[in-house]
Amino acid sequence: MTDRRKTYPDEPHPVVVPYRADGRRHVFHQYVIRARNRDALARFLDEEGIGTEVYYPVPLHLQGCFHAWSGRAGDFPEAERAAAEVLALPLYPELT
């Protein structure tokens, strides 16, 4: 498996899946992907009866509880982009 942690400028696919090292297995607690058009993908999956979730829609530096630290939009562009792109897909043992 190739390293899929690269960011989008040189990424040919609109969806990036979690990285797994060759020869390794993972027991995922959540299966979170990154999608450039996350909201459209979530709507499509919902129409197909597949639930999704966005667990962290706001990066830490923009959350109200950290207001005293004076974080502003643009301070951490990668965190902001990740918050706009992450989408958790269903994952549980009984999933068919």
N, CA, C and O atoms as a GROMACS GRO file, in nm:
protein
  384
    1MET      N    1   0.085  -0.118   0.000
    1MET     CA    2   0.000   0.000   0.000
    1MET      C    3   0.089   0.123   0.000
    1MET      O    4   0.190   0.127   0.070
    2THR      N    5   0.053   0.221  -0.077
    2THR     CA    6   0.131   0.342  -0.084
    2THR      C    7   0.096   0.436   0.031
    2THR      O    8  -0.009   0.424   0.093
    3ASP      N    9   0.185   0.527   0.057
    3ASP     CA   10   0.164   0.626   0.162
    3ASP      C   11   0.064   0.730   0.112
    3ASP      O   12   0.097   0.807   0.022
    4ARG      N   13  -0.057   0.732   0.168
    4ARG     CA   14  -0.164   0.821   0.123
    4ARG      C   15  -0.173   0.947   0.208
    4ARG      O   16  -0.273   1.018   0.200
    5ARG      N   17  -0.071   0.976   0.289
    5ARG     CA   18  -0.077   1.092   0.377
    5ARG      C   19  -0.045   1.222   0.306
    5ARG      O   20  -0.052   1.328   0.367
    6LYS      N   21  -0.012   1.217   0.180
    6LYS     CA   22   0.021   1.338   0.107
    6LYS      C   23  -0.100   1.432   0.103
    6LYS      O   24  -0.214   1.388   0.113
    7THR      N   25  -0.073   1.559   0.088
    7THR     CA   26  -0.182   1.655   0.076
    7THR      C   27  -0.227   1.663  -0.068
    7THR      O   28  -0.164   1.606  -0.157
    8TYR      N   29  -0.334   1.733  -0.093
    8TYR     CA   30  -0.400   1.729  -0.223
    8TYR      C   31  -0.328   1.785  -0.344
    8TYR      O   32  -0.352   1.735  -0.454
    9PRO      N   33  -0.240   1.883  -0.334
    9PRO     CA   34  -0.186   1.937  -0.458
    9PRO      C   35  -0.131   1.831  -0.555
    9PRO      O   36  -0.146   1.845  -0.676
   10ASP      N   37  -0.068   1.727  -0.504
   10ASP     CA   38  -0.018   1.622  -0.593
   10ASP      C   39  -0.098   1.492  -0.577
   10ASP      O   40  -0.056   1.387  -0.624
   11GLU      N   41  -0.213   1.499  -0.511
   11GLU     CA   42  -0.299   1.382  -0.489
   11GLU      C   43  -0.401   1.374  -0.602
   11GLU      O   44  -0.481   1.466  -0.619
   12PRO      N   45  -0.399   1.265  -0.682
   12PRO     CA   46  -0.490   1.257  -0.796
   12PRO      C   47  -0.634   1.221  -0.761
   12PRO      O   48  -0.722   1.237  -0.846
   13HIS      N   49  -0.661   1.174  -0.641
   13HIS     CA   50  -0.794   1.128  -0.605
   13HIS      C   51  -0.864   1.227  -0.514
   13HIS      O   52  -0.800   1.293  -0.432
   14PRO      N   53  -0.997   1.239  -0.527
   14PRO     CA   54  -1.070   1.334  -0.442
   14PRO      C   55  -1.094   1.282  -0.300
   14PRO      O   56  -1.143   1.356  -0.215
   15VAL      N   57  -1.060   1.155  -0.274
   15VAL     CA   58  -1.078   1.098  -0.141
   15VAL      C   59  -0.946   1.035  -0.097
   15VAL      O   60  -0.882   0.964  -0.174
   16VAL      N   61  -0.906   1.062   0.026
   16VAL     CA   62  -0.785   1.004   0.083
   16VAL      C   63  -0.826   0.915   0.200
   16VAL      O   64  -0.898   0.959   0.289
   17VAL      N   65  -0.782   0.790   0.198
   17VAL     CA   66  -0.816   0.695   0.303
   17VAL      C   67  -0.705   0.689   0.407
   17VAL      O   68  -0.594   0.735   0.380
   18PRO      N   69  -0.733   0.634   0.526
   18PRO     CA   70  -0.630   0.625   0.629
   18PRO      C   71  -0.508   0.546   0.581
   18PRO      O   72  -0.520   0.448   0.508
   19TYR      N   73  -0.393   0.590   0.624
   19TYR     CA   74  -0.266   0.526   0.590
   19TYR      C   75  -0.251   0.397   0.670
   19TYR      O   76  -0.279   0.393   0.790
   20ARG      N   77  -0.206   0.293   0.604
   20ARG     CA   78  -0.169   0.167   0.669
   20ARG      C   79  -0.036   0.123   0.612
   20ARG      O   80  -0.020   0.115   0.490
   21ALA      N   81   0.059   0.096   0.697
   21ALA     CA   82   0.192   0.053   0.652
   21ALA      C   83   0.184  -0.087   0.593
   21ALA      O   84   0.104  -0.170   0.638
   22ASP      N   85   0.266  -0.113   0.492
   22ASP     CA   86   0.272  -0.246   0.432
   22ASP      C   87   0.301  -0.350   0.539
   22ASP      O   88   0.384  -0.330   0.626
   23GLY      N   89   0.230  -0.462   0.530
   23GLY     CA   90   0.252  -0.571   0.624
   23GLY      C   91   0.194  -0.549   0.762
   23GLY      O   92   0.218  -0.629   0.853
   24ARG      N   93   0.119  -0.444   0.779
   24ARG     CA   94   0.059  -0.412   0.910
   24ARG      C   95  -0.092  -0.418   0.900
   24ARG      O   96  -0.149  -0.395   0.793
   25ARG      N   97  -0.155  -0.449   1.010
   25ARG     CA   98  -0.301  -0.447   1.018
   25ARG      C   99  -0.342  -0.340   1.117
   25ARG      O  100  -0.263  -0.298   1.202
   26HIS      N  101  -0.466  -0.298   1.106
   26HIS     CA  102  -0.514  -0.192   1.195
   26HIS      C  103  -0.651  -0.230   1.247
   26HIS      O  104  -0.733  -0.285   1.173
   27VAL      N  105  -0.676  -0.202   1.372
   27VAL     CA  106  -0.808  -0.218   1.430
   27VAL      C  107  -0.862  -0.075   1.448
   27VAL      O  108  -0.835  -0.009   1.548
   28PHE      N  109  -0.938  -0.032   1.351
   28PHE     CA  110  -0.984   0.106   1.351
   28PHE      C  111  -1.090   0.130   1.458
   28PHE      O  112  -1.183   0.052   1.474
   29HIS      N  113  -1.075   0.240   1.530
   29HIS     CA  114  -1.177   0.286   1.624
   29HIS      C  115  -1.280   0.366   1.545
   29HIS      O  116  -1.400   0.358   1.571
   30GLN      N  117  -1.230   0.443   1.450
   30GLN     CA  118  -1.313   0.518   1.355
   30GLN      C  119  -1.245   0.504   1.220
   30GLN      O  120  -1.122   0.493   1.212
   31TYR      N  121  -1.324   0.503   1.114
   31TYR     CA  122  -1.265   0.501   0.980
   31TYR      C  123  -1.296   0.637   0.918
   31TYR      O  124  -1.405   0.662   0.868
   32VAL      N  125  -1.196   0.723   0.923
   32VAL     CA  126  -1.213   0.861   0.881
   32VAL      C  127  -1.135   0.885   0.752
   32VAL      O  128  -1.015   0.858   0.743
   33ILE      N  129  -1.207   0.936   0.654
   33ILE     CA  130  -1.146   0.970   0.526
   33ILE      C  131  -1.140   1.121   0.513
   33ILE      O  132  -1.201   1.193   0.592
   34ARG      N  133  -1.066   1.167   0.414
   34ARG     CA  134  -1.066   1.309   0.379
   34ARG      C  135  -1.121   1.320   0.238
   34ARG      O  136  -1.079   1.248   0.148
   35ALA      N  137  -1.215   1.411   0.220
   35ALA     CA  138  -1.276   1.430   0.089
   35ALA      C  139  -1.284   1.579   0.059
   35ALA      O  140  -1.333   1.657   0.141
   36ARG      N  141  -1.238   1.617  -0.058
   36ARG     CA  142  -1.242   1.758  -0.097
   36ARG      C  143  -1.384   1.811  -0.096
   36ARG      O  144  -1.409   1.924  -0.056
   37ASN      N  145  -1.479   1.729  -0.140
   37ASN     CA  146  -1.620   1.767  -0.144
   37ASN      C  147  -1.697   1.689  -0.037
   37ASN      O  148  -1.794   1.620  -0.066
   38ARG      N  149  -1.650   1.702   0.086
   38ARG     CA  150  -1.704   1.623   0.196
   38ARG      C  151  -1.856   1.636   0.211
   38ARG      O  152  -1.924   1.534   0.225
   39ASP      N  153  -1.908   1.756   0.208
   39ASP     CA  154  -2.051   1.773   0.233
   39ASP      C  155  -2.135   1.709   0.123
   39ASP      O  156  -2.239   1.650   0.151
   40ALA      N  157  -2.091   1.721   0.000
   40ALA     CA  158  -2.162   1.657  -0.112
   40ALA      C  159  -2.154   1.505  -0.099
   40ALA      O  160  -2.252   1.435  -0.124
   41LEU      N  161  -2.038   1.454  -0.060
   41LEU     CA  162  -2.022   1.310  -0.041
   41LEU      C  163  -2.112   1.262   0.072
   41LEU      O  164  -2.175   1.157   0.060
   42ALA      N  165  -2.118   1.336   0.182
   42ALA     CA  166  -2.203   1.299   0.295
   42ALA      C  167  -2.350   1.296   0.254
   42ALA      O  168  -2.424   1.206   0.293
   43ARG      N  169  -2.393   1.394   0.175
   43ARG     CA  170  -2.532   1.396   0.127
   43ARG      C  171  -2.560   1.274   0.038
   43ARG      O  172  -2.664   1.209   0.052
   44PHE      N  173  -2.469   1.244  -0.052
   44PHE     CA  174  -2.485   1.128  -0.140
   44PHE      C  175  -2.495   0.999  -0.058
   44PHE      O  176  -2.583   0.917  -0.083
   45LEU      N  177  -2.406   0.982   0.037
   45LEU     CA  178  -2.408   0.861   0.119
   45LEU      C  179  -2.536   0.852   0.201
   45LEU      O  180  -2.592   0.744   0.217
   46ASP      N  181  -2.583   0.965   0.251
   46ASP     CA  182  -2.709   0.967   0.326
   46ASP      C  183  -2.825   0.922   0.237
   46ASP      O  184  -2.911   0.846   0.280
   47GLU      N  185  -2.827   0.969   0.113
   47GLU     CA  186  -2.931   0.928   0.018
   47GLU      C  187  -2.926   0.778  -0.010
   47GLU      O  188  -3.028   0.718  -0.044
   48GLU      N  189  -2.809   0.719   0.005
   48GLU     CA  190  -2.792   0.575  -0.016
   48GLU      C  191  -2.812   0.495   0.113
   48GLU      O  192  -2.793   0.374   0.115
   49GLY      N  193  -2.851   0.565   0.220
   49GLY     CA  194  -2.875   0.498   0.348
   49GLY      C  195  -2.751   0.471   0.429
   49GLY      O  196  -2.752   0.385   0.518
   50ILE      N  197  -2.643   0.542   0.400
   50ILE     CA  198  -2.517   0.523   0.472
   50ILE      C  199  -2.493   0.646   0.560
   50ILE      O  200  -2.473   0.757   0.509
   51GLY      N  201  -2.494   0.625   0.689
   51GLY     CA  202  -2.471   0.735   0.781
   51GLY      C  203  -2.324   0.773   0.787
   51GLY      O  204  -2.237   0.687   0.773
   52THR      N  205  -2.298   0.898   0.808
   52THR     CA  206  -2.162   0.948   0.826
   52THR      C  207  -2.164   1.047   0.942
   52THR      O  208  -2.271   1.086   0.991
   53GLU      N  209  -2.047   1.086   0.984
   53GLU     CA  210  -2.039   1.183   1.094
   53GLU      C  211  -1.914   1.268   1.077
   53GLU      O  212  -1.811   1.221   1.030
   54VAL      N  213  -1.926   1.394   1.115
   54VAL     CA  214  -1.811   1.484   1.123
   54VAL      C  215  -1.792   1.509   1.272
   54VAL      O  216  -1.870   1.582   1.334
   55TYR      N  217  -1.690   1.449   1.330
   55TYR     CA  218  -1.671   1.459   1.475
   55TYR      C  219  -1.602   1.588   1.518
   55TYR      O  220  -1.628   1.638   1.628
   56TYR      N  221  -1.516   1.643   1.436
   56TYR     CA  222  -1.440   1.762   1.474
   56TYR      C  223  -1.451   1.867   1.363
   56TYR      O  224  -1.356   1.886   1.286
   57PRO      N  225  -1.566   1.936   1.353
   57PRO     CA  226  -1.587   2.030   1.243
   57PRO      C  227  -1.512   2.163   1.256
   57PRO      O  228  -1.498   2.236   1.159
   58VAL      N  229  -1.463   2.192   1.376
   58VAL     CA  230  -1.394   2.320   1.399
   58VAL      C  231  -1.257   2.289   1.458
   58VAL      O  232  -1.247   2.220   1.558
   59PRO      N  233  -1.150   2.341   1.396
   59PRO     CA  234  -1.017   2.317   1.451
   59PRO      C  235  -1.002   2.384   1.588
   59PRO      O  236  -1.070   2.482   1.619
   60LEU      N  237  -0.914   2.329   1.669
   60LEU     CA  238  -0.899   2.377   1.807
   60LEU      C  239  -0.878   2.527   1.817
   60LEU      O  240  -0.939   2.591   1.903
   61HIS      N  241  -0.794   2.585   1.733
   61HIS     CA  242  -0.762   2.727   1.748
   61HIS      C  243  -0.880   2.818   1.716
   61HIS      O  244  -0.873   2.939   1.743
   62LEU      N  245  -0.989   2.764   1.660
   62LEU     CA  246  -1.107   2.845   1.631
   62LEU      C  247  -1.224   2.814   1.722
   62LEU      O  248  -1.332   2.871   1.706
   63GLN      N  249  -1.205   2.725   1.818
   63GLN     CA  250  -1.313   2.692   1.911
   63GLN      C  251  -1.323   2.799   2.019
   63GLN      O  252  -1.223   2.854   2.065
   64GLY      N  253  -1.447   2.826   2.058
   64GLY     CA  254  -1.472   2.931   2.156
   64GLY      C  255  -1.399   2.914   2.287
   64GLY      O  256  -1.358   3.013   2.348
   65CYS      N  257  -1.381   2.791   2.332
   65CYS     CA  258  -1.314   2.768   2.460
   65CYS      C  259  -1.167   2.810   2.458
   65CYS      O  260  -1.105   2.825   2.564
   66PHE      N  261  -1.110   2.828   2.339
   66PHE     CA  262  -0.972   2.872   2.326
   66PHE      C  263  -0.962   3.017   2.278
   66PHE      O  264  -0.857   3.061   2.230
   67HIS      N  265  -1.070   3.090   2.291
   67HIS     CA  266  -1.075   3.229   2.244
   67HIS      C  267  -0.964   3.315   2.306
   67HIS      O  268  -0.909   3.402   2.240
   68ALA      N  269  -0.932   3.289   2.431
   68ALA     CA  270  -0.830   3.368   2.500
   68ALA      C  271  -0.693   3.356   2.434
   68ALA      O  272  -0.607   3.441   2.454
   69TRP      N  273  -0.672   3.252   2.356
   69TRP     CA  274  -0.543   3.233   2.288
   69TRP      C  275  -0.537   3.308   2.156
   69TRP      O  276  -0.435   3.305   2.087
   70SER      N  277  -0.644   3.376   2.119
   70SER     CA  278  -0.650   3.463   2.002
   70SER      C  279  -0.621   3.393   1.870
   70SER      O  280  -0.558   3.451   1.782
   71GLY      N  281  -0.667   3.270   1.855
   71GLY     CA  282  -0.651   3.201   1.728
   71GLY      C  283  -0.742   3.263   1.622
   71GLY      O  284  -0.856   3.297   1.650
   72ARG      N  285  -0.690   3.277   1.501
   72ARG     CA  286  -0.767   3.334   1.392
   72ARG      C  287  -0.765   3.241   1.272
   72ARG      O  288  -0.674   3.161   1.254
   73ALA      N  289  -0.868   3.253   1.190
   73ALA     CA  290  -0.873   3.177   1.066
   73ALA      C  291  -0.747   3.207   0.986
   73ALA      O  292  -0.709   3.323   0.971
   74GLY      N  293  -0.685   3.104   0.936
   74GLY     CA  294  -0.562   3.118   0.860
   74GLY      C  295  -0.436   3.091   0.939
   74GLY      O  296  -0.330   3.072   0.880
   75ASP      N  297  -0.447   3.088   1.072
   75ASP     CA  298  -0.330   3.062   1.156
   75ASP      C  299  -0.274   2.920   1.135
   75ASP      O  300  -0.153   2.899   1.134
   76PHE      N  301  -0.364   2.824   1.117
   76PHE     CA  302  -0.324   2.684   1.100
   76PHE      C  303  -0.401   2.627   0.981
   76PHE      O  304  -0.500   2.556   0.999
   77PRO      N  305  -0.356   2.657   0.859
   77PRO     CA  306  -0.432   2.620   0.740
   77PRO      C  307  -0.452   2.470   0.722
   77PRO      O  308  -0.556   2.428   0.671
   78GLU      N  309  -0.357   2.389   0.763
   78GLU     CA  310  -0.374   2.243   0.747
   78GLU      C  311  -0.482   2.191   0.841
   78GLU      O  312  -0.561   2.104   0.804
   79ALA      N  313  -0.486   2.243   0.964
   79ALA     CA  314  -0.591   2.203   1.058
   79ALA      C  315  -0.728   2.248   1.007
   79ALA      O  316  -0.826   2.175   1.019
   80GLU      N  317  -0.733   2.366   0.950
   80GLU     CA  318  -0.859   2.418   0.897
   80GLU      C  319  -0.906   2.335   0.777
   80GLU      O  320  -1.024   2.305   0.763
   81ARG      N  321  -0.811   2.298   0.691
   81ARG     CA  322  -0.847   2.216   0.576
   81ARG      C  323  -0.893   2.078   0.621
   81ARG      O  324  -0.992   2.026   0.570
   82ALA      N  325  -0.823   2.018   0.716
   82ALA     CA  326  -0.862   1.887   0.767
   82ALA      C  327  -1.003   1.894   0.828
   82ALA      O  328  -1.084   1.805   0.803
   83ALA      N  329  -1.032   1.997   0.905
   83ALA     CA  330  -1.164   2.010   0.966
   83ALA      C  331  -1.273   2.021   0.861
   83ALA      O  332  -1.386   1.978   0.885
   84ALA      N  333  -1.241   2.077   0.746
   84ALA     CA  334  -1.339   2.093   0.638
   84ALA      C  335  -1.354   1.967   0.553
   84ALA      O  336  -1.450   1.955   0.476
   85GLU      N  337  -1.259   1.872   0.564
   85GLU     CA  338  -1.257   1.757   0.475
   85GLU      C  339  -1.285   1.622   0.542
   85GLU      O  340  -1.324   1.528   0.473
   86VAL      N  341  -1.267   1.609   0.672
   86VAL     CA  342  -1.278   1.478   0.736
   86VAL      C  343  -1.423   1.431   0.744
   86VAL      O  344  -1.515   1.510   0.768
   87LEU      N  345  -1.440   1.301   0.723
   87LEU     CA  346  -1.572   1.240   0.726
   87LEU      C  347  -1.556   1.098   0.779
   87LEU      O  348  -1.484   1.017   0.721
   88ALA      N  349  -1.625   1.068   0.888
   88ALA     CA  350  -1.618   0.933   0.947
   88ALA      C  351  -1.725   0.845   0.882
   88ALA      O  352  -1.842   0.882   0.874
   89LEU      N  353  -1.682   0.729   0.836
   89LEU     CA  354  -1.771   0.632   0.775
   89LEU      C  355  -1.810   0.527   0.878
   89LEU      O  356  -1.737   0.507   0.975
   90PRO      N  357  -1.922   0.460   0.858
   90PRO     CA  358  -1.964   0.357   0.954
   90PRO      C  359  -1.859   0.247   0.967
   90PRO      O  360  -1.795   0.208   0.870
   91LEU      N  361  -1.842   0.200   1.089
   91LEU     CA  362  -1.746   0.092   1.114
   91LEU      C  363  -1.789   0.020   1.242
   91LEU      O  364  -1.783   0.075   1.351
   92TYR      N  365  -1.831  -0.105   1.225
   92TYR     CA  366  -1.865  -0.187   1.339
   92TYR      C  367  -1.869  -0.333   1.293
   92TYR      O  368  -1.885  -0.359   1.174
   93PRO      N  369  -1.854  -0.429   1.386
   93PRO     CA  370  -1.839  -0.570   1.347
   93PRO      C  371  -1.954  -0.626   1.264
   93PRO      O  372  -1.930  -0.711   1.178
   94GLU      N  373  -2.077  -0.582   1.287
   94GLU     CA  374  -2.192  -0.640   1.218
   94GLU      C  375  -2.216  -0.577   1.081
   94GLU      O  376  -2.311  -0.615   1.012
   95LEU      N  377  -2.133  -0.484   1.040
   95LEU     CA  378  -2.152  -0.416   0.914
   95LEU      C  379  -2.136  -0.514   0.798
   95LEU      O  380  -2.038  -0.588   0.791
   96THR      N  381  -2.235  -0.515   0.708
   96THR     CA  382  -2.228  -0.605   0.592
   96THR      C  383  -2.171  -0.532   0.472
   96THR      O  384  -2.157  -0.591   0.364
   0.00000   0.00000   0.00000
